[in-house]
Amino acid sequence: MKKKVLSMALAGTLLAAGAATGPVLAGNSANGPNYEGNETIKNERLHSYEEMVKVLEKADSQSEAMELETYGESVKGRDLYLAKFSSDEDNPTVLFLTQQHGNETLTTEGALKLIQNLTSNGKKTQEILDNVNVLIAPRLNVDGAEGDVNFSLDDYVSGTHTRYNANGVDLNRDHVAREQPETKAFHENVLQKYSPDYMIDLHHQGTQTTLGDSDELVSGSILYPTTENVDDEVLQRSKQLGSVVYNAVSDKGYGLLSKYPGGKAETISRNGLAVEYDVATLLFEMRGMADHEYEDYVLGQKSNGKLIQQAVTAMEATLEALADGSINDADTSFWDDLPLSGYGE
């Protein structure tokens, strides 16, 4: 059984290994959030399921613009929540999906902050909500995020979060068969009910992803649908969505994005949803995970603030571009030169 918390001694070993064989970065570098944040893992600082529900219910009670729905249940009977901001069916509709993988946690933390921002009464917020319908599905894999699963997590670094749902299934490989209650409910009660025009699927990747074959660590990676079956117009809108996110994140001092080397399988949401629902999709993989079998995939809490804000930045930039229509003029040529992700040895 692995130790549940990365000790300072273990962290020192990891950092020393990184110095010898891969990039180790410090400060607010454009190369990515601080890798030296890997001293300890304190997942108790993240919102538990019950804490997440309280945040959602509080936001719902304080805002006339927001409607909180439950659209299904997990294997273990936990409700799945959708925060909905909708004022005009003729407005473009965007969907933000987080935590299909239970150990990819900061995406949901960012979504909760976005929800809190959208329930404010500011003029900018009102302009967005007057012109965009917003759907936020935080934490699809609620059981995996709680570590409440039907298999052992003894081999995980922290033993608190897992990629898979309670049945040991990767939900982001279940978008065709839909054998799991989480993905089935998501399709029937979100996608088919609300027909979003755009979707960002937020994930996490390992800590050592680099910009091409350089030594520069990235803060995230993005990719549009790559299945040959996607409609040309959907593909173009997906690339424009990526342009909006890329430019917004790149403006941050720590923001550096690579092109994710994804495949063509339509069992994953980025590809399958684009084909089935004609929704423009963007995968956004942020740096580091809360828990994993592999130690070099796990990032300590000192990087959380930057990564959470990166998610918020991407989502808010999307809303602004949809609200003022500038997404329709977004330059997609950057994709041609965006380096593929590498991985530090």
SEROMI-599114 format. One record per residue: residue in one letter; x, y, z of N, C-alpha, C in turn. Coordinates in steps of 0.05 Angstrom, whole numbers, padded with zeros to 5 digits, always signed. Each point is the difference from the previous one (the first is absolute). Example, Ala and Ser with C-alpha at 12.3 -4.5 7.8 and 13.67 -1.06 7.14 Angstrom:
// residues 2
A+00264-00114+00156-00018+00024+00000+00018+00024+00000S-00007+00021-00014+00016+00024+00001-00015+00022+00014
This chain:
// residues 345
M+00017-00024+00000-00017+00024+00000+00018+00025+00000K-00007+00019-00018+00017+00024-00002-00008+00019+00023K+00019+00017+00007-00005+00020+00020-00020+00020-00010K-00019+00008+00017-00022+00016-00009+00006+00030-00003V+00023+00009+00010+00007+00028-00002+00029+00002-00010L+00005+00017-00019+00027+00003-00008+00016+00015+00022S+00019-00013+00011+00016+00013+00021+00019+00020-00012M+00012+00017+00017+00020+00019-00009+00024-00015-00011A+00007-00023+00012+00023-00015-00010-00006-00012-00027L-00024-00011-00005-00007-00010-00026-00001+00022-00020A-00011+00023+00007-00002+00022-00018+00029+00009-00008G+00018+00000+00019+00027+00007-00006+00013-00019-00020T-00007-00026+00004+00010-00020-00019-00011+00005-00028L-00026+00006-00002-00013+00005-00026+00013+00025-00013L+00004+00020+00016+00012+00025-00011+00028-00005-00009A+00015-00015+00016+00027-00006-00008+00001-00016-00026A-00018-00019-00003-00001-00016-00024-00008+00018-00024G-00018+00018+00005-00008+00019-00021+00023+00017-00009A+00017+00009+00019+00022+00017-00007+00020-00015-00017A+00002-00026+00004+00019-00016-00014-00010-00008-00028T-00026-00005-00002-00010-00012-00025-00021+00015-00014G-00010+00022+00012-00022+00015-00013-00001+00028+00011P-00018+00017-00010-00001+00028+00008-00012+00003+00027V+00012+00017+00017-00012+00008+00025-00001+00030+00000L-00023+00012+00003-00004+00028-00003-00010+00013+00025A+00007+00025+00004-00008+00014+00023-00012+00027-00007G-00016+00011+00018-00011+00027-00004-00023+00001-00020N-00008+00024-00008-00022+00003-00018+00010+00000-00029S+00014-00021-00007+00011-00002-00026-00021-00006-00021A+00004+00009-00024-00018-00007-00022+00002-00030-00006N+00019-00014+00012+00003-00028-00005-00020-00017+00016G-00016+00012+00016-00021-00015+00014+00001+00006+00030P-00021-00007+00014+00000+00003+00029+00023-00014+00014N+00007+00009+00023+00023-00008+00014+00001-00030+00007Y+00019-00015-00012+00002-00028+00005+00009-00005+00029E+00013+00020+00013+00008-00004+00027-00024+00002+00019G-00024+00002-00011-00024-00003+00017-00006-00029+00006N+00018-00018-00006-00005-00028+00003+00009-00011+00027E+00003+00018+00021+00010-00010+00025-00020-00018+00014T-00025+00008+00002-00020-00016+00014-00026-00001-00016I-00016-00020+00005-00026-00002-00012-00021+00004+00021K-00016+00021-00002-00020+00006+00020-00027+00002-00014N-00011-00023-00007-00025-00001-00015-00024+00008+00016E+00004+00001+00027-00022+00010+00017-00007+00029-00005R+00018+00014-00014-00005+00028-00006-00019+00003-00024L-00004-00022-00015-00019+00001-00022-00028-00004+00010H-00020+00008-00016-00028-00003+00008-00008-00030-00001S-00009-00011+00022-00012-00026+00000-00026+00001-00015Y-00013-00023-00004-00026+00000-00014-00020+00017+00016E-00002-00005+00026-00019+00015+00017+00006+00030-00001E+00025+00007+00001+00007+00028-00001-00006+00013-00027M+00004-00015-00021-00007+00009-00026-00030+00006-00002V-00016-00019+00010-00029+00003-00001-00009+00025+00015K+00013+00005+00023-00007+00024+00016+00006+00026-00016V+00023+00000-00014+00007+00023-00016-00021+00005-00022L-00008-00022-00013-00019+00002-00022-00027+00009+00011E-00009-00011+00022-00026+00007+00011+00000+00029+00010K+00022+00009+00012+00002+00028+00009-00002+00019-00024A+00015-00006-00021-00001+00017-00024-00027+00001-00012D-00014-00023+00000-00027-00001-00011-00019+00017+00016S+00003-00001+00027-00018+00015+00017+00004+00031-00002Q+00024+00008-00008+00007+00028+00000-00003+00013-00028S-00007-00016-00020-00001+00011-00027-00025-00008-00014E-00014+00020-00011-00023-00005-00017+00008-00010-00027A+00024+00005-00008+00009-00007-00027+00007-00030-00002M+00006-00012+00023+00009-00028+00000-00022-00019+00007E-00001-00023-00013-00018-00022+00006+00017-00025+00004L-00003-00012+00023+00016-00024+00007-00018-00025-00005E+00011-00018-00017-00015-00024-00006+00017-00025+00008T-00014-00021+00006+00013-00026+00002-00009-00016-00025Y+00019-00012-00014-00007-00013-00025+00005-00030+00000G+00008-00010+00023+00004-00029+00002+00014-00007+00025E+00007-00026+00003+00014-00009+00023+00024-00017-00008S+00020-00001+00018+00024-00016-00004-00006-00029+00007V+00020-00017-00004-00002-00028+00008-00007-00002+00030K+00012+00017+00016-00004-00001+00029-00024+00017+00009G-00015+00011-00018-00025+00014+00007+00004+00030+00006R+00022+00011-00007+00004+00029+00003-00013+00015-00023D-00013+00022+00006-00012+00017-00020+00021+00013-00018L-00006+00002-00025+00016+00015-00019-00013+00027-00005Y+00016+00021+00001-00011+00028+00000+00007+00015-00026L-00019+00016-00008+00004+00018-00022-00009+00028+00008A+00019+00019-00002-00006+00029+00005-00007+00012-00027K-00024+00012-00002-00010+00010-00025-00006+00030+00002F+00011+00014-00019-00006+00029-00003-00010+00003-00029S-00026+00004-00002-00012+00001-00027-00021+00022-00001S+00002+00018-00019-00019+00022-00002-00014+00001-00027D+00012-00012-00021-00012+00003-00027+00009-00025-00016E-00019-00015-00009+00007-00025-00015+00014+00006-00026D-00002+00025-00010+00014+00008-00024+00030+00006+00004N+00008+00003+00025+00028+00006+00006+00017-00025-00004P+00025+00003-00006+00018-00024+00000+00001-00012+00028T+00002-00026+00000+00002-00015+00026+00027-00013+00002V+00013+00004+00022+00026-00012+00005-00002-00018+00025L+00013-00023-00001+00001-00019+00021+00028-00004+00010F+00004+00003+00026+00026-00006+00012-00003-00026+00017L+00016-00020-00007-00001-00026+00013+00026-00004+00015T-00002-00008+00026+00025-00005+00015-00001-00027+00014Q+00024-00010+00005+00005-00023+00016-00014-00025-00009Q+00002-00006-00026-00008-00027-00009+00018-00020+00014H+00025+00009+00005+00019-00017+00015+00001+00011+00029G-00005-00017+00019-00003+00010+00027+00025+00011+00013N+00024-00006-00011+00025+00010+00011+00009+00026-00014E-00017+00011-00017+00007+00024-00015-00017+00023+00011T+00009+00011+00022-00018+00014+00019-00002+00030-00004L+00021+00013-00009+00000+00029+00001-00018+00012-00021T-00008-00016-00020-00019+00009-00019-00027+00007+00013T-00008-00017+00019-00025+00005+00014+00003+00024+00019E+00023+00002+00012+00005+00024+00017-00004+00025-00016G+00011+00000-00025-00004+00023-00018-00029+00004-00007A-00014-00022-00005-00029+00003-00007-00016+00012+00022L+00007-00008+00025-00015+00011+00023+00005+00030+00002K+00025+00009-00005+00006+00028+00000-00015+00015-00022L-00002-00012-00023-00015+00012-00022-00029+00003+00008I-00011-00020+00012-00028+00001+00008-00004+00023+00020Q+00018+00003+00019-00002+00022+00019+00002+00027-00014N+00017+00002-00020+00003+00025-00015-00025+00006-00016L-00013-00021-00011-00024+00005-00017-00024+00006+00017T+00001-00005+00026-00023+00007+00017+00004+00028+00013S+00020+00014-00008+00004+00028+00009-00018+00018-00017N-00003+00025+00008-00018+00018-00013+00015+00021-00017G+00024-00006-00008+00016+00019-00015-00011+00004-00028K+00006+00023-00011-00009+00007-00027+00012-00019-00021K+00025-00006+00002+00013-00018-00018-00013-00028+00000T-00006-00009+00024-00013-00026+00003-00028+00000-00013Q-00014+00021+00004-00027+00002-00011+00000+00001-00031E+00020+00013-00011+00003+00001-00029+00005-00027-00011I+00016-00016+00014+00006-00027-00009-00026-00017+00001L-00014+00001+00023-00024-00017+00003-00023+00009-00017D+00001+00025-00009-00021+00009-00019+00005-00011-00028N+00025-00009-00005+00007-00008-00028+00010-00028-00003V+00004-00014+00022+00010-00028-00001-00015-00017+00020N-00008-00024-00008-00011-00019+00018+00023-00018+00010V+00003-00002+00026+00023-00014+00012-00010-00024+00016L+00013-00023-00007-00005-00025+00015+00026-00009+00012I+00000-00006+00026+00024-00009+00014-00007-00026+00014A+00014-00021-00009-00004-00027+00012+00025-00007+00016P+00001+00008+00025+00024-00005+00016+00002-00029+00011R+00022-00012-00005+00006-00026+00012-00019-00022-00009L+00004-00010-00024-00016-00022-00009+00006-00025+00015N+00025-00005+00007+00008-00024+00015+00001+00006+00030V-00024+00002+00011-00001+00007+00029+00009-00022+00018D-00003-00025-00008+00009-00022+00017+00031-00003+00000G+00011+00002-00024+00029-00002-00002+00014+00023+00015A-00013+00023+00000+00011+00024+00014+00000-00004+00030E-00019-00016+00010-00001-00006+00028+00016-00024+00008G+00011-00014-00019+00014-00025+00006-00018-00022+00008D-00026+00004-00005-00021-00020+00008-00005-00019-00024V+00018-00019-00003-00001-00018-00023+00002-00029+00009N-00005-00018-00019-00001-00028+00006+00027-00014-00006F+00022+00014+00004+00026-00011-00004+00020+00015+00018S+00023-00011+00004+00019+00011+00019+00015+00024-00012L+00006+00020+00016+00017+00022-00007+00027+00000+00014D+00007-00024+00009+00025-00003+00015+00025+00009-00016D-00001-00003-00026+00023+00007-00016+00001+00029-00009Y-00020+00015+00010+00000+00029-00007+00017+00016+00020V+00011+00022-00009+00017+00017+00016-00014+00009+00025S-00024+00010-00003-00015+00011+00022-00023-00018+00009G-00010-00016-00018-00021-00019+00007-00027+00014+00004T-00004+00023-00012-00025+00015+00004-00017+00004-00025H+00013-00001-00024-00015+00006-00025+00009-00020-00021T-00018-00009-00017+00007-00017-00022-00012+00009-00026R+00013-00007-00021-00009+00007-00027-00027-00012-00007Y-00005-00024+00011-00023-00016-00009-00024+00004+00018N-00023-00008-00010-00025+00001+00016+00000-00024+00019A-00021-00003+00015-00001-00021+00021+00002-00028-00012N-00008-00003-00025+00002-00026-00014+00027-00005-00013G+00018+00019+00003+00027-00003-00012+00000+00007-00030V-00020+00016-00009-00002+00007-00028+00009+00029-00004D+00015+00005-00021+00008+00027-00009-00024+00012-00014L-00013+00020+00012-00024+00012-00011+00005+00013-00027N+00025+00009-00004+00006+00013-00026+00007-00020-00021R-00007-00025+00004+00001-00021-00020-00027-00013-00003D-00021+00013+00010-00026-00012+00002-00021+00017-00015H+00009+00017-00018-00019+00018-00013-00014-00011-00025V+00006-00025-00006-00015-00014-00021-00018-00021+00013A+00012-00018+00016-00016-00021+00013-00019+00011+00022R+00010+00020+00014-00015+00012+00022-00011-00022+00019E+00017-00017+00009-00007-00021+00018-00001+00009+00029Q+00013+00022+00006+00002+00010+00028-00022+00021+00004P-00011+00000+00025-00023+00019+00005+00008+00029-00003E+00026+00007+00005+00008+00027-00002+00000+00010-00029T+00012-00015-00018+00000+00008-00028-00027-00002-00013K-00016-00020+00007-00027-00003-00010-00017+00025+00007A+00001+00008+00025-00015+00023+00009+00010+00026-00013F+00026+00002-00003+00012+00024-00012-00010+00004-00029H-00001-00022-00015-00010+00002-00027-00030+00005-00001E-00015-00015+00015-00029+00003-00002-00011+00025+00012N+00011+00010+00021-00012+00022+00015+00016+00026-00001V+00022+00000-00014+00015+00025-00004+00003+00005-00030L+00015-00018-00013+00006+00004-00029-00025+00000-00017Q-00016-00020+00003-00024-00003-00016-00022+00020+00008K+00000+00008+00024-00021+00019+00010+00007+00029-00008Y+00025+00008+00001+00007+00028-00003+00016+00006-00026S+00009-00020-00014+00013+00004-00026+00021+00023+00000P+00021-00003+00016+00020+00022+00000+00014+00003-00027D+00008+00025-00005+00015+00006-00025+00030-00003+00004Y+00009+00004+00024+00029-00002+00007+00003-00015+00026M+00023-00014+00002+00006-00013+00025+00030-00001+00005I+00008+00006+00024+00027-00004+00009+00000-00023+00020D+00016-00020-00006+00003-00023+00018+00026+00003+00014L-00001+00006+00026+00024+00007+00015+00011-00025+00015H+00026-00004-00004+00014-00023+00012+00027+00008+00012H+00015-00019+00009+00028+00004+00009+00018-00021-00013Q+00025+00007-00003+00020-00018-00011+00023-00002+00020G+00022-00013-00007+00023-00003+00017+00014+00026+00005T+00018+00000+00019+00015+00025+00008+00023+00006-00019Q+00009-00019-00016+00024+00003-00015-00005+00005-00030T-00024+00007-00008-00006+00006-00028+00015+00025-00009T+00013-00002-00023+00017+00022-00010-00011+00011-00026L+00011+00023-00007-00006+00012-00026+00017-00012-00021G-00012-00019-00015+00016-00014-00020+00022-00016+00013D+00024+00001-00013+00023-00014+00011+00018+00018+00016S-00011+00023+00008+00016+00019+00017-00001-00009+00029D+00014+00016+00017-00001-00005+00029-00021+00017+00014E-00016+00014-00016-00020+00018+00012-00025-00016+00008L-00006+00000+00026-00024-00012+00010-00024+00017-00007V-00022-00012-00008-00024+00015-00007-00019+00000+00024S-00018+00020+00000-00021+00001+00020-00025-00014-00009G+00000-00008-00025-00023-00014-00011+00003-00007-00029S-00019-00016-00010+00000-00008-00028-00028+00000-00010I-00004+00007-00026-00026+00002-00012-00002-00016-00026L-00025-00007-00007-00003-00014-00026-00030+00001-00008Y-00004+00003-00026-00027-00001-00012-00007-00029-00008P-00023-00005-00011-00007-00027-00008+00018-00010-00023T+00010-00024+00002+00018-00010-00021-00011-00025-00014T-00025-00006+00004-00012-00022-00015-00006+00010-00028E+00004-00017-00019-00005+00007-00028-00030+00004-00006N-00017-00008+00019-00029+00002-00005-00012+00026+00009V+00016+00018+00011-00011+00025+00010-00006+00018-00024D-00023+00014+00002-00008+00019-00021+00020+00023-00001D+00005+00010-00024+00020+00021-00004-00007+00026+00015E-00025+00007+00001-00008+00024+00014+00004-00003+00030V-00006-00024+00010+00004-00006+00029+00030+00001+00007L+00016-00011-00018+00029+00001+00004+00010+00028+00001Q-00010+00017-00018+00009+00028-00001-00007+00015+00026R-00025-00004+00009-00008+00013+00025+00015-00010+00024S+00008-00026-00001+00016-00011+00022+00027+00013+00000K+00012+00004-00024+00026+00012-00001-00001+00030+00009Q-00023+00013-00007-00003+00028+00010-00003+00001+00030L-00014-00020+00011-00002-00001+00029+00028-00004+00013G+00016-00017-00013+00028-00003+00010+00016+00025-00003S-00005+00016-00020+00015+00025-00004-00006+00019+00023V-00026+00002+00008-00008+00017+00022+00014-00008+00025V+00000-00026+00006+00013-00010+00025+00030+00004-00001Y+00012-00007-00023+00029+00003-00002+00009+00028+00005N-00013+00019-00013+00009+00028+00003-00004+00011+00029A-00023-00008+00012-00005+00009+00027+00020-00011+00020V+00006-00026-00002+00018-00013+00019+00029+00009-00005S+00007+00004-00026+00027+00008-00007+00006+00028+00010D-00020+00016+00005+00004+00027+00010+00009+00000+00030K-00004-00023+00013+00008-00002+00028+00030-00006+00001G+00013+00009+00021+00028-00003+00003+00009-00029+00003Y-00018-00017+00009+00007-00028+00004-00013-00018-00021G-00014+00012-00019-00015-00016-00019+00016-00008-00024L+00003-00026-00004+00014-00010-00024-00014-00026-00008L-00011+00000-00024-00016-00023-00009+00013-00014-00024S-00003-00026+00000+00009-00016-00023-00025-00013-00013K+00005-00013-00022-00022-00014-00014+00000-00029+00010Y-00023-00008+00011-00003-00027+00011+00001-00021-00023P+00015-00021+00003+00002-00020-00022-00022-00021+00002G-00025+00008-00003-00023-00018+00003-00005-00016-00025G-00015-00022+00004-00007-00018-00022-00028+00005-00012K-00009-00019-00015-00025+00003-00016-00024-00013+00013A+00003-00014+00022-00022-00016+00011-00024+00017+00007E-00024-00009-00008-00024+00014+00006-00013-00008+00026T+00013-00018+00015-00010-00007+00026+00006+00023+00020I+00019+00018-00007+00006+00022+00017-00016+00024-00008S-00005+00018+00019-00019+00022-00004+00009+00019-00022R+00026+00006+00000+00010+00020-00020-00008-00007-00028N+00001-00026-00006-00006-00009-00027-00029-00008-00003G-00009-00018+00018-00027-00011-00003-00022+00021+00001L+00002+00019+00018-00021+00020+00003-00001+00019-00023A+00023+00006-00011+00002+00017-00024-00015-00013-00023V+00003-00026-00003-00012-00014-00022-00030-00003+00004E-00008-00010+00024-00028-00006+00005-00018+00024+00004Y+00011+00021+00012-00017+00023+00006+00007+00026-00014D+00021-00001-00017+00009+00023-00015+00007+00023+00019V+00011-00007+00024+00009+00019+00019+00030+00005-00004A+00008+00025-00001+00029+00006-00002+00013-00007+00026T+00020-00017+00000+00012-00009+00025+00030+00007+00002L+00008+00005+00024+00029+00005+00005+00008-00015+00025L+00021-00016-00002+00012-00013+00023+00020+00020+00012F-00001+00003+00026+00020+00017+00014+00011-00017+00023E+00025-00008-00004+00014-00016+00020+00018+00018+00017M-00005+00003+00025+00016+00016+00018+00021-00017+00013R+00021+00013+00011+00023-00013+00011-00005-00013+00027G+00009-00025+00003+00000-00013+00026-00026-00011+00009M+00000-00020+00018-00023-00013+00010+00001+00000+00030A-00024-00005+00012-00001-00002+00030+00009-00026+00010D-00002-00021-00017+00007-00027+00009+00004-00018-00025H+00017-00019+00003+00005-00018-00023+00018-00023+00010E+00001-00021-00016+00020-00021+00006+00028+00009-00005Y+00004+00018-00019+00026+00010-00007+00006+00026+00015E+00022+00000+00015+00007+00023+00016+00005+00025-00016D+00011-00003-00024+00007+00024-00016-00025+00012-00014Y-00023-00012+00004-00025+00012-00010-00013+00019+00021V+00009-00002+00025-00013+00013+00023+00014+00026+00006L-00015+00021+00003+00011+00027+00006-00011+00009+00027G+00018+00011+00016-00008+00010+00027-00017+00025-00002Q-00011+00008+00023-00020+00021+00001+00010+00028-00005K+00026+00004+00000+00010+00027-00004-00004+00011-00028S-00006-00018-00019-00006+00008-00027-00030+00004-00005N-00016-00007+00020-00029-00001-00004-00011+00027-00009G+00009+00022+00013-00012+00026-00005+00003+00008-00029K+00024-00004-00012+00005+00008-00027-00017-00017-00019L-00001-00026+00006-00014-00018-00018-00031+00004+00001I-00010+00005+00024-00028+00007+00002-00007+00025-00016Q+00017+00020+00003-00004+00025-00014+00002-00004-00030Q+00018-00018-00008+00003-00006-00029-00027-00010-00011A-00013-00018+00015-00026-00011-00009-00021+00022-00001V+00000+00018+00020-00019+00022+00000+00005+00018-00023T+00025+00007-00005+00008+00017-00023-00011-00011-00026A+00004-00026-00004-00008-00013-00025-00031+00002-00004M-00014-00006+00022-00029+00000-00002-00012+00028-00003E+00011+00019+00015-00010+00028-00002+00007+00012-00027A+00023-00006-00011+00007+00010-00027-00020-00011-00020T-00007-00025+00003-00019-00012-00018-00027+00014+00001L-00009+00006+00024-00026+00013+00004+00000+00028-00013E+00022+00014+00004+00002+00027-00011+00001+00000-00031A+00014-00020-00011+00002-00002-00029-00027-00008-00012L-00015-00016+00014-00027-00008-00010-00019+00023+00003A+00002+00015+00022-00018+00022+00005+00002+00023-00020D+00025+00006-00008+00003+00022-00019+00004-00009-00029G+00000-00027-00004+00002-00011-00027+00028-00001-00011S+00020+00008+00015+00027+00000-00010+00011-00027-00005I-00012-00021+00011+00009-00027-00005-00002-00007-00030N-00019+00013-00013-00005-00006-00029+00023+00010-00018D+00016+00019+00011+00023+00011-00015+00026-00010+00011A+00000-00019+00018+00024-00010+00013+00019-00012-00021D+00025+00007+00002+00020-00010-00019+00010-00028+00008T-00004-00019-00017+00007-00028+00007+00028-00008-00011S+00014+00018-00012+00025-00007-00013+00021-00009+00020F-00003+00008+00026+00020-00007+00020+00003-00031+00003W-00022-00014-00006+00000-00029+00002+00021-00012-00018D+00006+00012-00022+00019-00011-00019+00028-00001+00011D+00006+00018+00019+00027+00002+00011+00002-00008+00029L-00023-00007+00012+00001-00006+00029+00014-00027+00004P+00021-00001+00015+00015-00025+00004-00016-00021+00015L+00003-00025-00009-00012-00022+00014+00013-00003+00028S-00016-00012+00018+00011-00005+00027+00023-00020-00002G+00020+00005+00016+00021-00020+00005-00003-00009+00029Y+00019-00015+00009+00000-00008+00029+00028-00003+00010G+00006+00014+00022+00026-00001+00012+00008-00027+00009E+00025-00007-00003+00009-00027+00009+00007+00001+00030
